[in-house]
C-alpha cells in the first residue's frame, strides 16, 4: 500500500479556471507556465508544468504581481544593466 499522498500515476491537470493563461516554454518541449486567478484567496498562482504534471507553484498576492510585472519589464530593457556601488544590477529592489 502506498503512503498517503503518493500516487503511481500523475493526475491529469484540472481544467483551467476561466481567468487563466498558459505560456509555452520556447526551449523545453512539454514545459509550460500556467497563470491562474484565485479571486476568493486574492491570489494569482504561477505553476510550472512538464507535460501533464505540475512540478512547482508560486502563490502571489497583488503586490507580488506588481513586483513580477516590474521585474519582467526590467528584464526586457535593452543593453547591459548599469552596476551599482554594491555590485548588484541597477533597478528597483524587487525582494520587498
N, CA, C and O atoms as CSV, one atom per row, in Angstrom:
chain,resi,resn,atom,element,x,y,z
A,1,UNK,N,N,0.841,-1.176,0.000
A,1,UNK,CA,C,0.000,0.000,0.000
A,1,UNK,C,C,0.888,1.242,0.000
A,1,UNK,O,O,1.873,1.302,0.736
A,2,UNK,N,N,0.540,2.243,-0.830
A,2,UNK,CA,C,1.298,3.483,-0.939
A,2,UNK,C,C,1.035,4.371,0.274
A,2,UNK,O,O,-0.077,4.377,0.803
A,3,UNK,N,N,2.045,5.121,0.723
A,3,UNK,CA,C,1.807,6.106,1.788
A,3,UNK,C,C,0.804,7.159,1.320
A,3,UNK,O,O,0.638,7.380,0.121
A,4,UNK,N,N,0.148,7.796,2.264
A,4,UNK,CA,C,-0.839,8.828,1.933
A,4,UNK,C,C,-0.200,9.901,1.074
A,4,UNK,O,O,0.898,10.373,1.370
A,5,UNK,N,N,-0.894,10.287,0.002
A,5,UNK,CA,C,-0.431,11.360,-0.861
A,5,UNK,C,C,0.507,10.910,-1.964
A,5,UNK,O,O,0.920,11.738,-2.777
A,6,UNK,N,N,0.864,9.619,-2.030
A,6,UNK,CA,C,1.752,9.117,-3.074
A,6,UNK,C,C,0.907,8.361,-4.081
A,6,UNK,O,O,0.084,7.520,-3.722
A,7,UNK,N,N,1.127,8.676,-5.348
A,7,UNK,CA,C,0.350,8.039,-6.404
A,7,UNK,C,C,1.287,7.374,-7.397
A,7,UNK,O,O,2.403,7.844,-7.621
A,8,UNK,N,N,0.825,6.272,-7.997
A,8,UNK,CA,C,1.608,5.605,-9.034
A,8,UNK,C,C,1.627,6.413,-10.319
A,8,UNK,O,O,2.670,6.521,-10.963
A,9,UNK,N,N,0.505,6.977,-10.700
A,9,UNK,CA,C,0.361,7.719,-11.950
A,9,UNK,C,C,0.100,9.183,-11.649
A,9,UNK,O,O,-0.668,9.498,-10.740
A,10,UNK,N,N,0.733,10.091,-12.406
A,10,UNK,CA,C,0.397,11.504,-12.208
A,10,UNK,C,C,-1.039,11.765,-12.635
A,10,UNK,O,O,-1.538,11.187,-13.601
A,11,UNK,N,N,-1.691,12.654,-11.890
A,11,UNK,CA,C,-3.061,13.020,-12.229
A,11,UNK,C,C,-3.054,14.010,-13.370
A,11,UNK,O,O,-2.159,14.851,-13.452
A,12,UNK,N,N,-4.032,13.928,-14.251
A,12,UNK,CA,C,-4.125,14.962,-15.283
A,12,UNK,C,C,-4.465,16.289,-14.627
A,12,UNK,O,O,-5.123,16.312,-13.587
A,13,UNK,N,N,-4.024,17.403,-15.223
A,13,UNK,CA,C,-4.314,18.698,-14.612
A,13,UNK,C,C,-5.801,18.987,-14.624
A,13,UNK,O,O,-6.532,18.579,-15.527
A,14,UNK,N,N,-6.226,19.699,-13.597
A,14,UNK,CA,C,-7.623,20.121,-13.556
A,14,UNK,C,C,-7.877,21.093,-14.698
A,14,UNK,O,O,-6.956,21.744,-15.190
A,15,UNK,N,N,-9.119,21.185,-15.108
A,15,UNK,CA,C,-9.484,22.137,-16.146
A,15,UNK,C,C,-9.117,23.545,-15.671
A,15,UNK,O,O,-9.330,23.891,-14.509
A,16,UNK,N,N,-8.567,24.347,-16.576
A,16,UNK,CA,C,-8.160,25.699,-16.207
A,16,UNK,C,C,-9.366,26.545,-15.844
A,16,UNK,O,O,-10.412,26.444,-16.486
A,17,UNK,N,N,-9.229,27.380,-14.818
A,17,UNK,CA,C,-10.305,28.314,-14.488
A,17,UNK,C,C,-10.515,29.295,-15.640
A,17,UNK,O,O,-9.693,29.387,-16.552
A,18,UNK,N,N,-11.624,30.022,-15.581
A,18,UNK,CA,C,-11.946,30.975,-16.641
A,18,UNK,C,C,-10.847,32.030,-16.758
A,18,UNK,O,O,-10.461,32.393,-17.870
A,19,UNK,N,N,-10.345,32.520,-15.646
A,19,UNK,CA,C,-9.305,33.551,-15.653
A,19,UNK,C,C,-7.939,32.880,-15.531
A,19,UNK,O,O,-7.382,32.764,-14.439
A,20,UNK,N,N,-7.413,32.442,-16.670
A,20,UNK,CA,C,-6.140,31.736,-16.673
A,20,UNK,C,C,-5.443,31.945,-18.003
A,20,UNK,O,O,-6.048,32.396,-18.975
A,21,UNK,N,N,-4.168,31.613,-18.031
A,21,UNK,CA,C,-3.399,31.680,-19.264
A,21,UNK,C,C,-2.273,30.676,-19.219
A,21,UNK,O,O,-1.907,30.179,-18.153
A,22,UNK,N,N,-1.724,30.379,-20.387
A,22,UNK,CA,C,-0.624,29.434,-20.498
A,22,UNK,C,C,0.453,30.057,-21.380
A,22,UNK,O,O,0.163,30.584,-22.454
A,23,UNK,N,N,1.698,29.991,-20.915
A,23,UNK,CA,C,2.846,30.439,-21.691
A,23,UNK,C,C,3.724,29.215,-21.919
A,23,UNK,O,O,4.189,28.589,-20.966
A,24,UNK,N,N,3.948,28.879,-23.182
A,24,UNK,CA,C,4.718,27.690,-23.531
A,24,UNK,C,C,6.207,28.012,-23.521
A,24,UNK,O,O,6.627,29.042,-24.046
A,25,UNK,N,N,6.998,27.135,-22.926
A,25,UNK,CA,C,8.451,27.288,-22.897
A,25,UNK,C,C,8.996,27.127,-24.312
A,25,UNK,O,O,8.667,26.163,-25.004
A,26,UNK,N,N,9.816,28.062,-24.734
A,26,UNK,CA,C,10.364,28.041,-26.099
A,26,UNK,C,C,11.516,27.055,-26.255
A,26,UNK,O,O,11.851,26.676,-27.377
A,27,UNK,N,N,12.128,26.635,-25.150
A,27,UNK,CA,C,13.319,25.795,-25.225
A,27,UNK,C,C,13.125,24.357,-24.756
A,27,UNK,O,O,13.908,23.483,-25.125
A,28,UNK,N,N,12.098,24.095,-23.950
A,28,UNK,CA,C,11.917,22.751,-23.390
A,28,UNK,C,C,10.579,22.188,-23.831
A,28,UNK,O,O,9.536,22.694,-23.417
A,29,UNK,N,N,10.582,21.164,-24.654
A,29,UNK,CA,C,9.320,20.560,-25.092
A,29,UNK,C,C,8.496,20.069,-23.902
A,29,UNK,O,O,9.026,19.447,-22.981
A,30,UNK,N,N,7.202,20.354,-23.934
A,30,UNK,CA,C,6.298,19.901,-22.889
A,30,UNK,C,C,6.259,20.783,-21.660
A,30,UNK,O,O,5.448,20.537,-20.768
A,31,UNK,N,N,7.106,21.807,-21.574
A,31,UNK,CA,C,7.158,22.680,-20.405
A,31,UNK,C,C,6.292,23.907,-20.651
A,31,UNK,O,O,6.317,24.483,-21.739
A,32,UNK,N,N,5.524,24.307,-19.637
A,32,UNK,CA,C,4.658,25.485,-19.754
A,32,UNK,C,C,4.503,26.140,-18.391
A,32,UNK,O,O,4.665,25.503,-17.350
A,33,UNK,N,N,4.184,27.429,-18.424
A,33,UNK,CA,C,3.863,28.191,-17.227
A,33,UNK,C,C,2.387,28.521,-17.283
A,33,UNK,O,O,1.920,29.141,-18.239
A,34,UNK,N,N,1.657,28.114,-16.277
A,34,UNK,CA,C,0.233,28.432,-16.195
A,34,UNK,C,C,0.034,29.542,-15.173
A,34,UNK,O,O,0.660,29.559,-14.114
A,35,UNK,N,N,-0.844,30.457,-15.516
A,35,UNK,CA,C,-1.176,31.582,-14.647
A,35,UNK,C,C,-2.664,31.486,-14.364
A,35,UNK,O,O,-3.480,31.568,-15.282
A,36,UNK,N,N,-3.020,31.310,-13.093
A,36,UNK,CA,C,-4.434,31.166,-12.743
A,36,UNK,C,C,-4.814,32.140,-11.641
A,36,UNK,O,O,-4.071,32.344,-10.680
A,37,UNK,N,N,-5.988,32.736,-11.803
A,37,UNK,CA,C,-6.526,33.650,-10.805
A,37,UNK,C,C,-7.307,32.863,-9.764
A,37,UNK,O,O,-8.059,31.947,-10.095
A,38,UNK,N,N,-7.122,33.225,-8.518
A,38,UNK,CA,C,-7.872,32.645,-7.406
A,38,UNK,C,C,-8.452,33.807,-6.602
A,38,UNK,O,O,-7.969,34.118,-5.513
A,39,UNK,N,N,-9.493,34.450,-7.146
A,39,UNK,CA,C,-10.016,35.671,-6.519
A,39,UNK,C,C,-10.527,35.464,-5.101
A,39,UNK,O,O,-10.460,36.391,-4.293
A,40,UNK,N,N,-11.032,34.287,-4.771
A,40,UNK,CA,C,-11.525,34.049,-3.409
A,40,UNK,C,C,-10.395,34.128,-2.385
A,40,UNK,O,O,-10.623,34.480,-1.228
A,41,UNK,N,N,-9.169,33.796,-2.819
A,41,UNK,CA,C,-7.996,33.849,-1.938
A,41,UNK,C,C,-7.179,35.112,-2.171
A,41,UNK,O,O,-6.166,35.325,-1.504
A,42,UNK,N,N,-7.611,35.962,-3.118
A,42,UNK,CA,C,-6.873,37.161,-3.513
A,42,UNK,C,C,-5.446,36.803,-3.901
A,42,UNK,O,O,-4.488,37.449,-3.476
A,43,UNK,N,N,-5.323,35.767,-4.711
A,43,UNK,CA,C,-4.027,35.264,-5.152
A,43,UNK,C,C,-4.034,35.010,-6.651
A,43,UNK,O,O,-5.079,34.779,-7.259
A,44,UNK,N,N,-2.838,35.060,-7.230
A,44,UNK,CA,C,-2.575,34.559,-8.575
A,44,UNK,C,C,-1.547,33.456,-8.384
A,44,UNK,O,O,-0.580,33.624,-7.642
A,45,UNK,N,N,-1.755,32.334,-9.047
A,45,UNK,CA,C,-0.835,31.203,-8.906
A,45,UNK,C,C,-0.110,30.982,-10.228
A,45,UNK,O,O,-0.731,30.846,-11.283
A,46,UNK,N,N,1.221,30.949,-10.145
A,46,UNK,CA,C,2.055,30.566,-11.283
A,46,UNK,C,C,2.443,29.117,-11.059
A,46,UNK,O,O,2.964,28.771,-9.999
A,47,UNK,N,N,2.197,28.281,-12.030
A,47,UNK,CA,C,2.564,26.877,-11.891
A,47,UNK,C,C,3.354,26.431,-13.109
A,47,UNK,O,O,3.011,26.759,-14.245
A,48,UNK,N,N,4.409,25.682,-12.857
A,48,UNK,CA,C,5.251,25.146,-13.915
A,48,UNK,C,C,4.796,23.722,-14.198
A,48,UNK,O,O,4.677,22.899,-13.291
A,49,UNK,N,N,4.544,23.449,-15.475
A,49,UNK,CA,C,4.052,22.135,-15.890
A,49,UNK,C,C,5.042,21.489,-16.839
A,49,UNK,O,O,5.583,22.143,-17.731
A,50,UNK,N,N,5.269,20.219,-16.645
A,50,UNK,CA,C,6.026,19.403,-17.586
A,50,UNK,C,C,5.057,18.351,-18.093
A,50,UNK,O,O,4.644,17.455,-17.357
A,51,UNK,N,N,4.704,18.477,-19.366
A,51,UNK,CA,C,3.668,17.644,-19.971
A,51,UNK,C,C,2.378,17.822,-19.176
A,51,UNK,O,O,1.841,18.929,-19.142
A,52,UNK,N,N,1.877,16.807,-18.557
A,52,UNK,CA,C,0.604,16.896,-17.821
A,52,UNK,C,C,0.800,16.891,-16.310
A,52,UNK,O,O,-0.136,16.608,-15.563
A,53,UNK,N,N,2.015,17.204,-15.857
A,53,UNK,CA,C,2.309,17.156,-14.424
A,53,UNK,C,C,2.785,18.520,-13.918
A,53,UNK,O,O,3.684,19.132,-14.494
A,54,UNK,N,N,2.172,18.976,-12.847
A,54,UNK,CA,C,2.594,20.217,-12.201
A,54,UNK,C,C,3.852,19.918,-11.384
A,54,UNK,O,O,3.855,19.033,-10.528
A,55,UNK,N,N,4.928,20.676,-11.664
A,55,UNK,CA,C,6.190,20.419,-10.964
A,55,UNK,C,C,6.540,21.492,-9.937
A,55,UNK,O,O,7.409,21.275,-9.093
A,56,UNK,N,N,5.866,22.662,-9.998
A,56,UNK,CA,C,6.091,23.679,-8.973
A,56,UNK,C,C,5.013,24.755,-9.057
A,56,UNK,O,O,4.388,24.952,-10.099
A,57,UNK,N,N,4.809,25.448,-7.933
A,57,UNK,CA,C,3.860,26.550,-7.904
A,57,UNK,C,C,4.427,27.698,-7.076
A,57,UNK,O,O,5.258,27.504,-6.188
A,58,UNK,N,N,3.950,28.904,-7.396
A,58,UNK,CA,C,4.245,30.093,-6.611
A,58,UNK,C,C,2.932,30.843,-6.473
A,58,UNK,O,O,2.284,31.160,-7.470
A,59,UNK,N,N,2.537,31.128,-5.229
A,59,UNK,CA,C,1.297,31.860,-4.960
A,59,UNK,C,C,1.641,33.323,-4.707
A,59,UNK,O,O,2.434,33.635,-3.819
A,60,UNK,N,N,1.043,34.217,-5.488
A,60,UNK,CA,C,1.343,35.638,-5.410
A,60,UNK,C,C,0.135,36.430,-4.940
A,60,UNK,O,O,-0.994,36.158,-5.349
A,61,UNK,N,N,0.379,37.423,-4.069
A,61,UNK,CA,C,-0.700,38.362,-3.761
A,61,UNK,C,C,-0.582,39.533,-4.731
A,61,UNK,O,O,0.313,39.547,-5.576
A,62,UNK,N,N,-1.471,40.507,-4.620
A,62,UNK,CA,C,-1.489,41.616,-5.578
A,62,UNK,C,C,-0.156,42.359,-5.650
A,62,UNK,O,O,0.312,42.682,-6.743
A,63,UNK,N,N,0.449,42.629,-4.520
A,63,UNK,CA,C,1.729,43.348,-4.506
A,63,UNK,C,C,2.817,42.529,-5.202
A,63,UNK,O,O,3.665,43.083,-5.902
A,64,UNK,N,N,2.788,41.212,-5.008
A,64,UNK,CA,C,3.770,40.354,-5.664
A,64,UNK,C,C,3.612,40.402,-7.184
A,64,UNK,O,O,4.603,40.381,-7.914
A,65,UNK,N,N,2.373,40.466,-7.658
A,65,UNK,CA,C,2.122,40.524,-9.100
A,65,UNK,C,C,2.713,41.815,-9.671
A,65,UNK,O,O,3.317,41.799,-10.743
A,66,UNK,N,N,2.541,42.919,-8.965
A,66,UNK,CA,C,3.109,44.191,-9.416
A,66,UNK,C,C,4.630,44.082,-9.485
A,66,UNK,O,O,5.235,44.540,-10.454
A,67,UNK,N,N,5.255,43.484,-8.474
A,67,UNK,CA,C,6.707,43.297,-8.479
A,67,UNK,C,C,7.146,42.405,-9.637
A,67,UNK,O,O,8.165,42.673,-10.273
A,68,UNK,N,N,6.386,41.348,-9.914
A,68,UNK,CA,C,6.712,40.452,-11.023
A,68,UNK,C,C,6.643,41.200,-12.353
A,68,UNK,O,O,7.528,41.054,-13.195
A,69,UNK,N,N,5.594,42.000,-12.543
A,69,UNK,CA,C,5.468,42.775,-13.779
A,69,UNK,C,C,6.631,43.752,-13.933
A,69,UNK,O,O,7.151,43.929,-15.034
A,70,UNK,N,N,7.039,44.384,-12.836
A,70,UNK,CA,C,8.187,45.298,-12.883
A,70,UNK,C,C,9.456,44.538,-13.255
A,70,UNK,O,O,10.249,45.017,-14.066
A,71,UNK,N,N,9.653,43.367,-12.676
A,71,UNK,CA,C,10.840,42.567,-12.971
A,71,UNK,C,C,10.851,42.130,-14.431
A,71,UNK,O,O,11.903,42.135,-15.071
A,72,UNK,N,N,9.700,41.754,-14.961
A,72,UNK,CA,C,9.620,41.369,-16.372
A,72,UNK,C,C,9.934,42.556,-17.272
A,72,UNK,O,O,10.624,42.410,-18.281
A,73,UNK,N,N,9.432,43.721,-16.910
A,73,UNK,CA,C,9.723,44.916,-17.686
A,73,UNK,C,C,11.205,45.234,-17.691
A,73,UNK,O,O,11.764,45.572,-18.734
A,74,UNK,N,N,11.845,45.130,-16.539
A,74,UNK,CA,C,13.285,45.379,-16.440
A,74,UNK,C,C,14.059,44.362,-17.267
A,74,UNK,O,O,15.038,44.714,-17.926
A,75,UNK,N,N,13.630,43.110,-17.238
A,75,UNK,CA,C,14.314,42.059,-17.995
A,75,UNK,C,C,14.247,42.313,-19.498
A,75,UNK,O,O,15.121,41.862,-20.238
A,76,UNK,N,N,13.231,43.024,-19.954
A,76,UNK,CA,C,13.080,43.301,-21.381
A,76,UNK,C,C,13.861,44.525,-21.845
A,76,UNK,O,O,13.990,44.750,-23.048
A,77,UNK,N,N,14.385,45.323,-20.910
A,77,UNK,CA,C,15.129,46.524,-21.288
A,77,UNK,C,C,16.373,46.139,-22.077
A,77,UNK,O,O,17.068,45.189,-21.715
A,78,UNK,N,N,16.658,46.862,-23.145
A,78,UNK,CA,C,17.851,46.535,-23.939
A,78,UNK,C,C,19.128,46.984,-23.242
A,78,UNK,O,O,19.109,47.875,-22.392
A,79,UNK,N,N,20.215,46.366,-23.610
A,79,UNK,CA,C,21.518,46.786,-23.130
A,79,UNK,C,C,21.884,46.197,-21.789
A,79,UNK,O,O,21.024,45.690,-21.069
A,80,UNK,N,N,23.181,46.263,-21.447
A,80,UNK,CA,C,23.637,45.734,-20.156
A,80,UNK,C,C,23.152,46.605,-19.015
A,80,UNK,O,O,22.992,47.817,-19.165
A,81,UNK,N,N,22.923,45.986,-17.888
A,81,UNK,CA,C,22.492,46.717,-16.694
A,81,UNK,C,C,23.668,47.504,-16.141
A,81,UNK,O,O,24.807,47.037,-16.156
A,82,UNK,N,N,23.381,48.695,-15.656
A,82,UNK,CA,C,24.425,49.504,-15.027
A,82,UNK,C,C,24.728,48.926,-13.648
A,82,UNK,O,O,23.821,48.500,-12.934
A,83,UNK,N,N,25.976,48.913,-13.286
A,83,UNK,CA,C,26.363,48.401,-11.968
A,83,UNK,C,C,26.113,49.462,-10.914
A,83,UNK,O,O,26.299,50.652,-11.167
A,84,UNK,N,N,25.692,49.036,-9.737
A,84,UNK,CA,C,25.541,49.940,-8.604
A,84,UNK,C,C,26.814,49.864,-7.772
A,84,UNK,O,O,27.688,49.038,-8.035
A,85,UNK,N,N,26.913,50.726,-6.774
A,85,UNK,CA,C,28.095,50.743,-5.912
A,85,UNK,C,C,28.312,49.411,-5.195
A,85,UNK,O,O,29.450,49.037,-4.909
A,86,UNK,N,N,27.203,48.682,-4.899
A,86,UNK,CA,C,27.359,47.416,-4.163
A,86,UNK,C,C,27.545,46.223,-5.104
A,86,UNK,O,O,27.565,45.079,-4.650
A,87,UNK,N,N,27.683,46.480,-6.419
A,87,UNK,CA,C,27.966,45.411,-7.368
A,87,UNK,C,C,26.739,44.731,-7.951
A,87,UNK,O,O,26.857,43.930,-8.878
A,88,UNK,N,N,25.556,45.041,-7.416
A,88,UNK,CA,C,24.342,44.430,-7.943
A,88,UNK,C,C,23.870,45.209,-9.165
A,88,UNK,O,O,24.266,46.356,-9.373
A,89,UNK,N,N,23.014,44.570,-9.975
A,89,UNK,CA,C,22.477,45.232,-11.167
A,89,UNK,C,C,21.605,46.407,-10.763
A,89,UNK,O,O,20.962,46.385,-9.713
A,90,UNK,N,N,21.589,47.429,-11.601
A,90,UNK,CA,C,20.757,48.605,-11.343
A,90,UNK,C,C,19.296,48.236,-11.491
A,90,UNK,O,O,18.965,47.277,-12.189
A,91,UNK,N,N,18.433,48.971,-10.855
A,91,UNK,CA,C,16.985,48.748,-10.942
A,91,UNK,C,C,16.394,48.688,-9.566
A,91,UNK,O,O,17.118,48.681,-8.570
A,92,UNK,N,N,15.054,48.645,-9.498
A,92,UNK,CA,C,14.397,48.631,-8.184
A,92,UNK,C,C,14.681,47.334,-7.446
A,92,UNK,O,O,14.890,46.290,-8.063
A,93,UNK,N,N,14.686,47.407,-6.128
A,93,UNK,CA,C,14.841,46.233,-5.294
A,93,UNK,C,C,13.510,45.510,-5.257
A,93,UNK,O,O,12.558,45.999,-4.649
A,94,UNK,N,N,13.426,44.342,-5.903
A,94,UNK,CA,C,12.158,43.624,-6.011
A,94,UNK,C,C,11.989,42.581,-4.923
A,94,UNK,O,O,10.990,41.861,-4.907
A,95,UNK,N,N,12.941,42.490,-4.019
A,95,UNK,CA,C,12.841,41.490,-2.947
A,95,UNK,C,C,11.824,41.884,-1.894
A,95,UNK,O,O,11.446,41.054,-1.067
A,96,UNK,N,N,11.377,43.119,-1.902
A,96,UNK,CA,C,10.346,43.545,-0.967
A,96,UNK,C,C,10.867,44.167,0.222
A,96,UNK,O,O,10.098,44.572,1.094
